[in-house]
Each structure stands twice: as structure tokens, then as C-alpha cells.
Amino acid sequence: MEKKTLFDKIWDAHVVKSVPSGPDVFFIDKHFIHEVTSPVAFLNLEKRGVGVLHPQRTVGTPDHNVPTVDQDKTIKDKLSRMQVEKLRENCKKHGIELHDLGSAHHGIVHVIGPELGITQPGMTIVCGDSHTSTHGAFGAIAFGIGTSEVEMVLATQCIMQSKAKKMRITVDGELSAGVTSKDIILYIIAKISAAGATGYFVEYAGSAIESLSMEARMTICNMSIEMGARGGLIAPDETTFDYLKGKQYSPKGEEWDKAVAYWKSLKTDDGAVFDKEYHFDAADIEPMITYGTNPGMGIKVKGNIPSTEGMEGSNKTSYLKSLDYMGFAPGEAIQGKKVDFVFVGSCTNGRIEDIRSVANYVKGKKKADNITAWIVPGSREVEKMAHEEGLVKILEEAGFELRQPGCSACLAMNDDKIPSGKYAVSTSNRNFEGRQGPGARTMLASPLTVAAVAVKGEICDPREIF
Amino acid sequence: MAYDKFNVLTSTVVPLPTENVDTDQIIPARFLKATEREGFGDNLFRDWRYDVEGNPKKDFVLNDSTYAGKILLAGRNFGSGSSREHAVWALYDYGFRCVVSSFFADIFKNNCLNIGVLPVTISPEFADVLFAAIEADPSTEVEVDIDTQKITLLSTGQSESFDINAYKKENMKNGFDDIDYLLNLKGEIEEFEKGRA
């Protein structure tokens, strides 16, 4: 029998038709929409006079541009308000489930999907957002699409996609204390570069990956796109099933047993071939931080910014342009650099485990005076748990400002912007120029590192003030 | 939606050799707050093109009248990051019909093909040749022929072939989009769904 990878198994089961010398007509099980990338898709559908084929397969929530204060009031920013209202209008008109601002399950689309049990192993999941790869943590094929494709899914439940090449990244061994899944993924991206997985779909495997919680796995799959991959996925196992059991949309009773039996078959066959493989040793991974303007520009916190040795041409020019933007010089140590803001949140690290990790660390401590510390839960559910567990109190006592759920300062579409020239250490996913506000300088790190930086006021290794 | 047909494009070229240009540079997130696809070209490369007061930055290529054209010649790994189709809308709205690079990010490339901007992948060596030729003479024209899948530097006749799958090629040549195609497959999609139930 043909040996298949996990990716092959799910992909092949969703191909309606292969176009000769073209892409596959690919069936989508679940489609998430938000306010920014869906309005034009609905508008075009209307122009074509076409309806939504399977409204029950689409779920919406406003997350990208929403304010993180006063969510019970009318949104002040006119354009943001119009987008959110358009989403409401479109969902209502087409009978699409909407988790609106202020409702019990409002939040970042990639946080609420798993939380509600909508995300399940074996599914194909898309959303007009590149971090849709997050859902791959459940052993699903999940990836970001453009607005034209949002329209395709709404109209036909299919998109046209060529099957990606397959890559496996194996991380074996045990992680040291103070090293988290965010460090694993920043380490991998630094190793293979911000474009190193372009054209591939990545399966993460190995004992270090298997040992991770669902939240930690989501952080890894979330950032697959930051090395150019179409998406990333992890074979479902007991950790996955335990997470999903009892969730609102998870199968129940007999259906559950049937589902689990199927989910257990979702793994790469022994001997299946990947187009590319990487192996890493968990013991080599230390707390990581980025110093430049793409997520591949990461080093260990104790490391030095690379020198320009061996670089030439546009490669060197681009590198120096990036460092110039950050206000750093080649060869310098990153530790000890002053920081102005810390941000804990986003679809990468805005889940309850992330907030627990920060709260545990800052308990009884205070943030440094030079730091403004924002903590933005990924969803209402996370926010509620943080209150119930007493984490909010700890964080507020440490000087963190808790805001309401949304994408927030990850992409600064709302008012949560880092001022020009200021440094932010952030648990989010992108350190692009201006990502957190025009002129903002972003350094990506784990929630634990961010907590340590908040306390010390400068770049530091979280293992040193445990 | 339908877009301009793409057959042979002959144009001068706008060079942007910076590597890893992400979609947040092509169009920053704060300019994505529209509910219609209009006017995105005004904010193309916004933060590289204008200072905080909105004055054009003289050293950015789009503000340099020496360079113009419907072809953008970009550095390696162009279009990385976000899946925002707005990035391609901005390029299209500004007037670009073709982006040439030695390496494209995946989703961006797909988005280009979906709305009628041709992404042309060339070798790094040929990219160097093109950058040098345009720097030496900004009036240099490049021809992109989708039918023969060939990109040619007209001043020297140097050329290279590029890949595009037959399906997308037909779409680009006719200005068709995938939805037209998918809507015609309704029966087959229904059959597929029945087969899975």
C-alpha cells in the first residue's frame, strides 16, 4: 500500500477534482471569517447574484480592528465600525454564526475556533488570515487565503489550490526549564529562514512536540507562515482528544467514539516520504528573541546580533536596512537593551496558558518603571478564566494593563499602537517594519521572556530571575 | 471579479531590490479598513513612500520620476507575511500588472493570480541583469509574454522562461477568475459531498 503522510491523507480526502495541469478543486470543511478580509467577498457575491452555499460551515467574529477598551460601546473609529457592522449584516443576511463583540465566545478567530471545538482533526479549515495555520495543531489542514478565495468558499465551499510539497520538522528530546514552544518555533524559523518553507506544508513531529500541550502546539503551527510555509500540522493524539472532549461543538456520545477512532488513523505512515526533512535537538534550544524586521532574524537572548561577514549585495543592504530600522548594530549583544513596551496577546500567545505563564512569573514582582505592559486575552473565555483563576489580580498588581479581547497591538489596526521609535517585546508573530504602529520596533519572544523583560525593563533571559 | 486580460506586456520597470518585502510594507494594516475594493493604490508602500506628515519621501522609488511602468521588479521573497489580498489590490490599483522576482511568498503569489497581476519568477542571475540594466537606463523596456512564458530584456534580447500552470495561464489570458470555474462545477461538488456523508 502507498505510504502516506498525514498531510496526504487529509488533502487527498478533500479533492473534488484535479484540474489537468492545474490546481485541485479542494473542499473546505470549516471557514472562519472576520471583518477585514470578508466584506469585499460578500460584495462580489452580491454583484454576481450568488448566495452562500453552506452557511453552517462558516463562522464569523470581529477581531482584527476592534478596540480593546469599552467594547460595550459603539466603536469610535468610523471605518472599523463600518467593517464590524458589515460583518454583522453579512452574517445575519446569510445565516452565518457570529460571535460578536461582547458575546460569551467573542475573540480572535484562531483562539475561539479551537476553544469551541469547531476545529477538529482531519478537517480542512481556511480563513482570510495567514495565521489560520494555528488550527493545524489539531491535525487539520488549515491555511490562510485571500479575499477572492473567501468568496469562492462562500459560493462553492471549494477553492482552487495546488497541493504543497511536504516537509517534516522533527524536534526530539527534552526542553530545558524556561524554554517554551514559542522558543522552539523562533529557533526553527531562525534556522531555516523566513522563506525556508515556502511552497511546503510542514508536519511537526518528535518527542519534544508530542510533549506539548494543545496551546503550545498552536503557537508552533501558528507561526508556520513566518517561514513561508502554507501551513503546519501535528498528528492528533491523546492530548488533542482530551482537549476537545466536552467542547461545545465536539462530537458527543457514540459520535465521539467514532470520531476518535477516525482521528487515531490520522498520522504519517512509517516509511512515507517527505520532500524535505529537518531534525533538531530540543536540548539546543534556548529562550529566543528577534532583533530584525522579519521573524527569521532571531537569536538566543544571550546571543549577539550577527555580523555582516559573508553578506554581500542586496542581501547585505537589506540586512543593514533592517538593523537601521531597529536601531541596532551588527555584532552587538541583545541582552541589556532598553525596552519601552511589552505586549502579551495575539493568536500566537493569547491563550490561557500564556497568561498563566506570565502571571506565575510576575507574581509578587513589579514591572519596571520604563515599561508599559499590555495584556490582551485572545478571547472572552480566556479573559473569564484569567479572572476566575486570580491571574488578573496578580497581573494588575504587577502593573500590567488588562485589555479586552482582539488582535490588538499585534497588527495595530486599532488604537493599540507602539509609538514610533519605541521598542516592544511582544508575544505576537511578526516583527515587520511598522507592524505594531508606524516606526514601532518589535522584538518577538515567548510570554515567559516578555514577563522577565517587563520586570527588568530590558532584554533579559527569563531563566536568570526565576 | 473579472480583470484585464493579460497577453503581452511591454513596459518600463520600477525597481525595488529590497529583500523580504512583506505585505505590511506593501499595504500597512491600518489601511485595510475598507468594505469595498477601492483606492488601495494610494496607500501602496505607504510608510516607505510617505513620512508621518504625509509628505513623499524623496528617496523611495515610487516618488522618483525617473522610474515608471506597469512592471515591478522586486527583491527576493517578495510578499511574505499576511494573506491580505489588499496588497495585490494596491499594486493593481496603482497600475502594476506584473511583479517580477527571484522568489515569491506563496499566498501572495496565489492572490496575484486570482486578481490578474502576473507573478513572474526568474533566476537570481537574471534578476541581477535586469536590476543592472534598469539602473543604467531607466527607459529600458521589458516584455512579458504569457503565451510563450517568456520575459525579455528588450535592449539586449536576453530572456528567460517562467512557469505558470496551464489553467491559470488560460484564466490570465481571458481575464477569468476561479469563481466562474467553480460555479460551473456545482454538480461535481454536490456529488463529492454526497460521497463523503
Interface residues (C-beta under 8 A of the other chain):
Chain A: A13 V16 K17 V19 P20 S21 G22 P23 V25 F27 V36 T37 P39 V40 L43 N44 K47 R48 V50 H64 N65 D77 L79 S80 M82 Q83 K86 G128 D129 S130 T132 F143 G144 I145 G146 T147 S148 E149 E151 M152 A155 T156 Q157 C158 I159 M160 Q161 S162 A164 A194 A195 T198 G199 I225 G228 A229 R230 T293 N294 S314 N315 T317 S318 K321 L411 A412 M413 S420 R430 F432 E433 G434 R435 P438 G439
Chain B: M1 P17 T18 E19 N20 D22 D24 Q25 P28 A29 R30 L32 K33 A34 T35 E36 R37 D47 V52 G75 R76 N77 S80 G81 S82 S83 R84 E85 H86 V88 F103 F104 A105 D106 I107 N110 N111 N114 I115 N165 A166 Y167 K168 D177 D178 I179 Y181 L182 L183 L185 K186 E188 I189 F192 E193 R196
